[in-house]
Amino acid sequence: MPPIVHRAALDDVMAALAANPAGVALIGNEGVGKTTLAGQAAERLGRGDPVWVTGTAALASIPFGAFGRLVGIHEVGKPAELIAGAAEALASQTKSAPIIVDNARLLDPLSATLVYHLAQEAANGNGSPLIVTVRSVLRAPRVVSALWEDGLLRRVDVLPLDGAETAAVVSGAGGDSRHDTAAVLYRRSAGNPLHLRMLLATGGSDETLDAAIDHYLSELPAGGRDVLGYLCVFEPTSRDDLVALTDETRVQAAIDAGVAADHDRMVYSGHPLFLERLAVSLGRDEIARRRTALAAHLSAQPSPTQAERLRHILLTLQGAGPVDTAAAVSAAEQVLRLGDLGLAERLARGALEHADSLEARLALSYALAWQGRGREADSVLGAVDVGALSEEQLMAWALPRAANQFWMLSEPERATTFLQNVRGRVGATSSHLTLDALSATFAMNAGNVHRAVEIAEQVLLHPDAPDMAVAWAASAASLSRARMGRLEAVWPTVQRALGAEYPGLLRFTVGLAETSSLLMAGDTEQALATARSFTDFAELAQPGRAIGEVLLAQVLLARGEDAEAAALMAPAAATLERTGYSWGPLALMYLTTALAHLGEIPESAKALARAQSRHGTKSALFAPELGIARAWRLTTIGDHPGALTAARGAARMAERGGQCAVAVRAWHEAVRLGDRRAGQPLAAIAEAQPDLGACAYTRMALAHARALTAGDAAGLSAVAADLDAAGFAGAAADARRQAQDAS
């Protein structure tokens, strides 16, 4: 029978599209007709054939899987850049035709992020209108619910049919609405269009939706069930592949019956509930047989896109046939660079189960370590026969093992010794440079920024430095120089780091160098924009998302936006505590500071205790931040002398460690707390480092200190105005309060 027209809902959708041309989000329970309604609304818009994008269970773990052949991703890069490139490629194909995103709850994270980006473009008057269907709000990912929560799309709740609409459907289907047929079916279907359709198709004898679908599927021709059976395994499947596995007649029969739909020669189920019910009846053995048959067929076919290649590999890993383990490992390495650690683990573990190889172990160890599962990663690497490795293989094995020991296992001394031992076993210059670059990162995290820069500069000056060495060295040099106050030298190494093929989460180290330098320059707006680029919806995977939020909290604290910083750091710190990253203690330090600024006495005490218990050699770089957090925590309980002592201690610690830019900030924190003796050490730093002394933040901090020492109310008011204009609202408020006290 033809699709049921939900006239009242269609009118609501068209009214919403008229009010918000960017698009609508159709929210409703299963079977209420969202997909049909989306197609009818797109047709009524009259802007050409819609482009269909459908989320499915089989695509939910594939980067850009839902966009299939619409978006070709040929090179794996940073998620944000991939999103922008995919949107541009899609815009060139769709023109102004509407885009229907069906079953958005099952979109993979990158596809969902791309939809959000497209909605932003549409809301700005560019691109195509979107019609998005969502089966359950409660189970929708944040990036999906943000479509209507952020006001990009107009939300329309799709309700069941009313009695009049049911009567019209029954009449159109050959029933007699003058009798009680419509009323009976309305009660049985509860106004659910899919349920009503199944009841009409099966004579109205079944009461429940599941039973109606089961009955309907049982009466399908064998060909329709056969096609739907393959879709249970692999949805969508190209029409050509389904024809090869069954035949054209069966595929067309499934489409004609409405249990399958063809969108640009990719075949989907007519409704997700069809697959759910059929999978129950087929059973595990039959599903496995179809999976193996489909994998064998697809292995002989070229994969047109990277997303399709990933789908094929995952299918073969689940089946009983042969597996291309090299392809699986390569895929794991690609998704590692996208930050999808769960999928990388799945691919690498699947490859390792079929054939032991160093490459599979390396990919699996990275996926585990970056999730904070250091013991598991160490076990995976510990099973390698080191004596059988070439020098290149030894290096590939040694680097992640050393990094895992330093951060995840919290054994920095063991890691440093391990690196030295490996260095004695290798002879190639490139190997020495790479090991040295990692040791520079170790030195930086241990708080020895001068040594880190010294080693990093030697690596970066060498013409034969391999890409990984450049990535480690440049990221360490960038952050070390930013904290030392060598601000002019930061940006060249930032660019060098960004231009390298960097492993793992080094981009956040570079990001912290950027935000720290921008704050010293007094450019809080750009610092905020930079930090937000690490927390937009392109950064969904953990722990990357939480680390990006640490960068954002740094800027929010500087801007005096303490409540926002605390709200970010509470969950981020909890996430990072489960890993061994030095970001974890830093998150707790920022959380303590934010809570203390808000006057949260018990909560700030708990956060400080957690920060102190997790702080150690691997996070020694951030020891001054711990002192600052302690100072503000003491302020909450009225221990003013203790707070000043803690702030001064943090500043002196930073100076002794060569972190002069951090020392400037720590001395200014002391000034905010009322320290009238901070002007002299601030002036000494400014005189010793002219480029640091010339930066906007140092000038304001020094002016603040001098006005406080002199009890100069006018000077404090002027400093408050300067701090406010630069975006340092918290410090400005302290200066204004001090001006009032001095007047």
QUIZI-V785279 format. One record per pair of residues at least 6 apart in sequence whose C-alpha atoms are under 8 Angstrom apart, sorted by the first residue. I is the first residue (numbers start at 1). J is the second residue. If there is no record, write none. Layout:
BEGIN
I|J  I|J
END
This chain:
BEGIN
1|173  1|197  1|201  3|36  4|33  4|36  4|169  4|193  4|197  5|36  5|37  6|33  6|37  6|161  6|165  7|165  9|37  9|158  9|159  10|37  10|40  10|41  12|156  13|24  13|41  13|156  14|41  16|23  16|24  16|154  16|156  17|23  17|24  17|154  20|153  20|154  21|122  21|123  21|129  22|119  22|122  22|123  22|125  22|128  22|129  22|130  22|152  22|153  23|119  23|122  23|129  23|130  23|131  23|132  23|152  23|153  23|154  24|130  24|131  24|132  24|153  24|154  24|155  24|156  25|131  25|132  25|133  25|134  25|147  25|148  25|153  25|154  25|155  25|156  26|34  26|38  26|131  26|132  26|133  26|134  26|155  26|156  26|157  26|158  27|34  27|133  27|134  27|135  27|136  27|137  27|155  27|156  27|157  27|158  28|34  28|134  28|135  28|136  28|157  28|158  28|159  29|135  29|136  30|135  30|273  31|192  31|193  31|194  31|195  32|158  32|159  32|160  32|161  32|191  32|192  32|193  32|194  33|158  33|192  33|193  33|194  34|133  34|158  35|102  35|133  38|100  38|131  38|132  38|133  39|50  39|100  42|49  42|50  42|98  42|100  42|131  43|49  43|50  47|96  47|97  47|98  48|96  48|97  48|98  49|97  49|98  50|97  50|98  50|99  50|100  51|94  51|97  51|98  51|99  51|100  52|99  52|100  52|101  52|102  52|263  53|66  53|67  53|99  53|100  53|101  53|102  54|66  54|67  54|101  54|102  54|103  54|104  54|107  55|66  55|101  55|102  55|103  55|104  55|105  55|106  55|107  55|108  56|66  56|103  56|106  56|107  56|235  56|236  57|106  57|235  58|233  58|234  58|235  58|236  58|311  59|65  59|66  59|106  59|107  59|108  59|235  59|311  60|66  60|106  60|107  60|108  60|109  61|108  61|343  62|108  62|307  62|310  62|311  63|108  63|109  63|110  63|111  63|307  63|335  64|71  64|108  64|109  64|110  64|111  64|307  65|107  65|108  65|111  65|307  65|308  66|107  66|108  66|111  67|111  68|305  68|307  68|308  69|304  69|305  70|90  70|93  71|86  71|89  71|90  72|86  72|305  72|306  73|82  73|86  73|305  73|306  73|307  74|305  74|306  76|82  76|334  76|337  76|338  77|337  77|338  78|337  78|338  79|110  79|338  79|538  79|539  80|538  80|539  83|110  83|113  83|114  83|117  83|538  84|114  84|117  86|114  87|114  87|117  87|118  91|127  91|128  94|128  95|127  95|128  96|127  96|128  96|129  97|128  97|129  98|128  98|129  98|130  98|131  99|128  99|129  99|130  99|131  100|130  100|131  100|132  100|133  101|130  101|131  101|132  101|133  102|132  102|133  102|134  103|132  103|133  103|134  103|135  104|112  104|132  104|133  104|134  104|135  104|140  104|144  105|134  105|135  105|136  105|139  105|140  105|141  105|144  109|143  109|540  110|538  112|143  112|144  113|143  113|537  113|538  116|143  116|144  116|146  116|147  118|127  118|128  119|129  119|130  119|147  119|152  119|153  120|152  121|127  122|128  122|129  122|130  123|152  123|153  130|153  134|140  137|145  143|537  147|153  148|154  148|155  160|190  160|191  160|192  160|193  161|191  161|192  161|193  162|186  162|191  163|182  163|183  163|186  163|191  166|182  166|185  166|186  166|191  167|177  167|182  167|183  168|177  170|176  170|177  170|181  170|182  170|200  171|177  173|200  175|181  175|182  176|182  185|196  185|199  185|204  186|196  188|196  188|207  188|208  189|195  189|196  189|199  189|207  189|208  189|209  195|208  195|209  195|212  195|213  198|204  198|209  198|212  198|213  198|216  199|205  199|206  199|212  201|216  202|212  202|215  202|216  206|212  210|277  213|274  213|277  214|277  214|278  217|225  217|274  217|278  220|257  223|246  223|249  223|250  223|251  223|253  223|254  224|250  224|251  224|253  224|254  224|257  224|259  225|254  226|246  226|250  227|242  227|246  227|250  227|251  227|254  228|254  228|259  228|260  228|269  228|275  228|278  229|275  229|278  229|279  229|282  229|287  229|290  230|242  230|290  230|291  230|294  231|237  231|268  231|269  231|275  232|275  232|276  232|278  232|279  232|287  233|287  233|290  233|291  234|291  235|267  235|268  235|269  236|266  236|267  236|268  236|269  237|266  237|267  237|268  238|265  238|266  238|267  239|251  239|262  239|265  239|266  239|267  240|265  241|297  241|298  242|251  243|250  243|251  245|294  245|297  254|260  255|261  255|262  255|270  258|270  259|269  259|270  259|271  259|274  260|267  260|268  260|269  260|270  260|271  261|267  261|268  261|269  261|270  262|268  269|275  279|287  288|319  288|320  291|315  291|318  291|319  292|316  292|319  292|320  292|321  295|312  295|315  295|316  295|319  295|321  296|316  296|321  298|312  299|312  303|309  303|312  310|331  313|323  313|324  313|327  313|328  314|347  316|322  316|323  317|323  317|350  317|351  323|351  323|354  325|351  325|352  325|354  325|355  326|351  328|347  328|348  328|350  328|351  329|347  329|348  329|351  329|359  329|360  329|363  331|344  331|347  332|343  332|344  332|345  332|347  332|348  332|363  333|344  333|363  335|341  335|343  335|344  336|344  336|367  336|504  337|503  337|504  339|504  339|541  339|542  339|544  340|541  341|367  341|368  341|370  341|371  341|541  342|367  344|363  344|364  344|367  345|363  345|364  345|367  345|368  348|360  348|361  348|363  348|364  349|360  349|364  351|360  352|360  352|361  358|384  358|393  358|397  361|380  361|381  362|381  362|396  362|397  362|400  364|377  364|380  365|376  365|377  365|378  365|380  365|381  365|400  366|377  366|400  368|374  368|376  368|377  369|376  369|377  369|404  369|408  370|504  370|543  370|579  371|542  371|543  371|579  372|408  372|578  372|579  372|580  372|581  373|408  373|579  374|404  374|405  374|408  374|409  374|579  374|580  375|408  375|409  377|404  378|401  378|404  378|405  381|397  381|401  386|394  391|426  392|431  395|431  398|419  398|422  399|435  399|438  402|415  402|416  402|418  402|419  403|415  405|411  405|412  405|414  405|415  406|412  406|413  406|414  406|415  406|416  406|442  406|618  407|580  407|581  407|582  407|618  408|579  408|580  408|581  409|580  410|580  410|618  412|442  412|617  412|618  416|439  416|442  419|435  419|439  423|431  423|432  423|435  426|432  429|464  430|464  430|465  430|466  433|459  433|465  433|466  433|469  434|459  434|465  434|466  434|468  434|469  434|470  434|472  435|469  436|455  436|456  436|459  436|469  437|455  437|456  437|459  437|469  437|470  437|472  437|473  438|469  438|472  438|473  439|452  439|455  440|451  440|452  440|453  440|455  440|456  440|472  440|473  440|476  441|452  441|472  441|473  441|476  442|452  442|618  443|449  443|451  443|452  444|451  444|452  444|476  444|480  444|621  445|582  445|617  445|618  445|619  445|620  445|621  446|617  446|618  446|619  446|620  446|621  447|617  447|619  447|620  447|621  447|622  447|657  448|621  448|657  448|658  449|480  449|481  449|484  449|621  449|657  449|658  449|659  450|480  450|658  452|476  452|477  452|480  453|476  453|477  453|480  453|481  455|473  456|473  456|474  456|476  456|477  457|473  457|477  459|465  459|469  459|470  459|473  460|470  460|473  460|474  467|500  467|501  467|502  468|500  468|501  468|502  468|503  470|496  470|497  470|500  471|496  471|497  471|498  471|500  471|501  471|502  471|503  471|506  472|497  472|502  472|506  473|497  474|493  474|494  474|496  474|497  475|493  475|494  475|497  475|506  475|507  475|509  475|510  476|509  476|510  477|490  477|493  478|489  478|490  478|491  478|493  478|494  478|510  478|513  479|490  479|509  479|510  479|512  479|513  479|514  480|513  480|659  481|487  481|489  481|490  481|513  482|490  482|513  482|514  482|516  482|517  482|661  483|513  483|516  483|659  483|660  483|661  483|662  484|658  484|659  484|660  484|661  484|662  485|659  485|660  485|661  485|662  485|689  485|691  485|692  486|691  486|692  487|517  487|691  487|692  488|691  490|513  490|514  490|517  491|514  494|510  494|513  494|514  497|510  498|507  498|510  505|544  508|534  508|547  508|548  508|551  511|530  511|531  511|534  511|551  512|551  514|527  514|530  515|527  515|528  515|530  515|531  515|551  515|555  516|527  518|524  518|526  518|527  519|527  519|555  519|558  519|697  520|661  520|695  520|696  520|697  520|698  521|695  521|696  521|697  522|695  522|696  522|697  522|726  522|727  523|726  523|727  524|555  524|559  524|726  524|727  524|728  525|727  527|555  528|552  528|555  528|556  531|548  531|549  531|551  531|552  531|555  532|548  532|552  534|545  534|548  534|549  534|551  535|545  535|548  535|549  535|552  539|545  539|548  542|575  543|575  543|576  546|571  546|572  546|573  546|575  546|576  547|572  547|576  547|583  549|568  549|569  549|572  550|568  550|569  550|572  550|583  550|586  550|587  550|590  552|565  553|564  553|565  553|566  553|568  553|569  553|590  554|565  554|590  556|562  556|564  556|565  557|565  557|590  557|594  557|730  558|728  558|729  558|730  559|727  559|728  559|729  559|730  560|728  560|729  560|730  560|731  561|729  561|730  562|594  562|595  562|597  562|598  563|594  563|595  563|598  565|590  565|591  565|594  566|590  566|591  566|594  566|595  569|587  569|588  569|590  569|591  570|591  572|587  573|584  573|585  573|587  573|588  573|591  576|583  576|584  576|587  577|584  577|585  582|615  582|618  582|619  583|619  584|614  585|610  585|611  585|612  585|614  585|615  585|619  586|611  586|619  586|622  586|625  586|626  588|607  588|608  588|610  588|611  589|607  589|608  589|611  589|625  589|626  589|629  590|625  590|629  591|604  591|607  592|603  592|604  592|605  592|607  592|608  592|629  592|630  592|633  593|604  593|628  593|629  593|630  593|632  593|633  595|601  595|603  595|604  596|604  596|632  596|633  596|635  596|636  597|632  597|636  599|636  600|636  601|633  601|636  601|637  604|633  605|633  608|629  608|630  608|633  611|626  612|626  623|650  623|653  623|654  624|650  624|651  624|653  624|654  624|662  624|663  624|666  625|650  626|650  627|646  627|647  627|649  627|650  628|646  628|647  628|650  628|666  628|669  630|643  630|646  630|647  631|642  631|643  631|644  631|645  631|646  631|647  632|643  633|643  634|640  634|642  634|643  635|643  640|673  643|673  644|670  644|673  644|674  644|675  647|666  647|667  647|669  647|670  648|666  648|667  648|670  650|663  650|666  651|662  651|663  651|664  651|665  651|666  651|667  652|663  653|663  654|660  654|662  654|663  655|663  660|685  661|692  664|682  664|685  664|698  664|701  665|701  667|678  667|681  667|682  668|678  668|701  668|702  668|704  668|705  670|678  671|678  671|704  671|705  671|708  672|731  672|734  672|735  674|708  675|705  676|705  676|706  676|708  676|709  677|705  677|709  678|705  679|702  679|705  679|706  679|709  682|698  682|701  682|702  683|702  685|692  685|693  686|692  686|693  686|694  686|698  687|693  692|698  693|699  700|719  700|722  700|723  703|715  703|719  704|715  704|716  704|719  704|735  707|713  707|715  707|716  708|716  708|738  711|739  711|742  712|739  712|742  713|738  713|739  713|740  713|741  713|742  713|743  714|739  715|739  716|735  716|736  716|738  716|739  717|735  717|736  717|739  719|732  719|735  720|731  720|732  720|733  720|734  720|735  720|736  721|732  722|732  723|729  723|731  723|732  724|732
END
